[in-house]
Amino acid sequence: MSFENYSDCIFNAFLLHAKQSEVIKRKNEILNGVSEYYNFSAESVLYIGFNPVIMNNSSKTIYVTAISQKVQNFLLKNKIAFTYIPENDLKNYYKHFDIVIALDEYFTFSSSDQEQKDKVTNICNITKEYIVTTCKDYKNQDFKDKEFSLPALIRGNSEIGIFIEFHDQNLNNRNAWSTKVFEIHNDSLTVFGGFERRALFFKQLAKFTADSGAVNFVVHKNLMYKSLIKKNYEHVISIQFENNGNR
């Protein structure tokens, strides 16, 4: 299963939420915090997967990848001007985007260590200024957190949705697992996944990005991110590149 499918689950949770404007505001505050840290206002932004922050983006040019047709239709209906790029075509956009937004632990969605490293390298190659991503602290993760994320309940105006994320650990590799998300919407059940995953450690990500030209790696201590479909917090990480052409 692709990250696009996982993104659909987050999209479903957003659609159900009775206070969408508050969700957008909270998520946007995180990106604003990173933008203020670098004192940089992007003209072009690439979003990987659906995230509510796209609904309040002020950048001149918006690109989106790893979203389904139903998400594209929703964005168009809400008058969000964007360019869709198939995920496999991103390799053709070398140093094209000022900022790349890859939240919801995007880099952990890999079926092998090499695929994970290649994914990080590819995103570094298309970024001019900085990447914003999120990740748990896998080095210090409690054992009890390995099998299930904390379930999330989303209240709509007249409906509720319950999201339960299950992680089936690989018995031969303690850093690998398969994720499924169970969406219970009223009396119906939808299953997303399984998604092949790999743990990603901060030092490991810093090494991968430095090898791909990054000049700064920051775990923002005052910023924490929480997905709509689970209550676990993820660390906000930014990876900066030296774009001499714009400095």
N, C-alpha and C positions, 0 to 999 in steps of 0.2 A: 504493500500500500504506500502511496505517495504522501508527502506533506500536504498536498492539495486536499486530500481526503480528511486529514486531521484538521486542516483549516476550516473545512465545511462544518465540522462539529462546533468550533468556536463561533462561526457565523450563526449557526442555529441558536446558540446560547444568547448571542447578541440580539437576534430578532425577537426572542422571547422576553427579553428584559423590559420591565415596565419603566425603567429610568435610564434610557439609552443616553440621554444628554449628559448625565452624571458619569456614566461609564466612559464616554468619550473624553470628558474633562479630566478624569483621574488618569487615564492612560496618556493623555497629551501632556500632562504635567511632568511625566517621566522624561519624555523626549525633550521638553523644554529645559529640563534640568541639565541634560547632556549638552544641548545647544548653548546654554549659558556658560557651561564649563569651558567650552572651546571658543565662545564668543564668535560663533559662525552661523550665518543664516544661509541655508542651502537653496539653490535654484532648482536643482533636480534631485529627486528622491526615488529610490526603488524600495517597494514593500514586497517582502517575501511572505506570501500567505495573507489571509484577511486579518486585519486588526482594526478595532474601532477607531484608532487614531487617524486612519485615512479619511474619516468623515470630516475632519477639521484641519486638514493640511493646507498650509498657506504657501507652499513652494510653487514656483512658477510651472514646473513640469513634474508630473507624477507618473511613475511607472509601477506596474504591479505584475508579479509572477506567482505561480503556484496557487492560483485561485480557479474555482470551477466556473462554468458558464452562468450558473444561477447567481453567483456572487458578482460576476461582471454585470449581469442584468440589473441587479440591485443598485450597484454603484451608478450605472447610467441613469436609472430611474430617479436617483437622488442627485442628479446633475453633478456628479464627480467626474471631472475631466481627467482621463488617464489613458496611458498606452499600455496595452497588455503585451507581455513578452513570454513566450513559452520557456519554461525553465531550462530546457535543453539548448536554447538559443543564447543563453546569457554569456556563453564563452565568446560570442561575437561582439561584445560590448566592452572591450578593454578600456579601463579607466574612464568610463562614460558617466557614472553617477556620482554626484557630490557625496551623498549619504546613502547607505544601504541599511534598511531596518529589517532585522532577522530575529524576531522575538519568539517566544514560546519554545525555547531550546532547540531552535532549528538545526543546529549542527549536531545534535545527538541523534537525529534521524538518519542513521547510516547502518548498512548491513555488514560493514567490515571496517577495520582500522584504516585501511588505505582509502576506502571511499570517504570516510570522515575527513581525512587529511586533504584529499582532493577537493572536497566540498569547501573546506575553509580556504584553500588556495584559490579556487575559482572565484569566490566572493571577494577575496582580497584584490584579485586582478581587475575587477570591474569597478572598484571603489577609488574615488579621488581623494576624499577628505577623511571620512571615518565611517565605521560600521557600528551599529548599536545592536547588541544581542543580549539574550538572557540565559542563565544557566544555574542549576543548583550547585551547591558545594558538595560534590560527590565524594571528595576526600573525607569529609567529616559527616557523611550521611548516616543517620541512625538506621539500624537493621530493620526496625519496624516500619520505616518509610519506603522500603524497597519494593514491597508487593502492591501497595495501594497508595495512590495520592489521596489527599483529604477530599472527600466528596463535596460537590458544590450543588446548591439548590438555587435555581433562578425563578423568581416570581414575576409572572406577567400580570397584565391587568385582570385576567380571569383564568389564567392557566399557570401551571408550575412545570418546571423541568428539573430533573435530577441527573447529574452527570457523575459517573463512577469510573475512574481510570485504574485499570488493573495492569500490573507489570509482571509478566511471566519470565522469571529469571532463567538465564541459560546456565544449566548445571555444569557445563564445561568451561564457562568463561564468566567470571564474577562481574565483569564490566559490560556484559551484553544481556539484553532482554528483549522481549516483544511486548508491545503495549496495545491494549484494546480499551476503547472508551464505550461505555454503555450509557446511552441517552434514554431516560425514561420520561416520556412526554405524555402527561395524563395517564392513559392506560396502554400506550404503545411503547415498544422497545426498539431502538435502532442501535446497531453495533458498528463501531468504526474501528478499522484495523483488521489484523495486527500490523503494527508498525515495528520494523526492526530498528533497535536503538543501540547506541553505544554511549557509555559514560564519557564525559569530557571534563578534564581537570583544568583548573585555571592556568597552572604552569604549562600544561600541554598545549592549551589554546594559545598562550602567549608565545610559545616556541614556534608553533605552526605559522602564526601571523608574522612574527619577526622574520622568519625564513622567507616570507612573501612580501617583505618590504615595509612592514609596520614600524613606526618610530615611537609609538606610545601605546601602552596597554593599561587600561584603568578599570578596576572594579569599584564602582561608585558606592561608597559606604553609606551615603545618605539617600540612596534610591533603591527601592525594592519593587519588583513586579509580581503581580498575581494574575494568572489567567482566569478567564471567565468560567472555565470548566473544572477548576480545582482550587482549593484554598491554600495550597503550598505557595510560599514566596520563592521567587527566583532572584538571583543577583543580576543587576544591570551592569553590563560590560560594554565599554567602548574601545575601539581599536582605531588609532589614528595613523594616517599616511602623510608623507611630505609631498604635497602637491605644489611644486615650485611655480607652476604656471599661474596659479591664482594667489600667490602670496607676495 
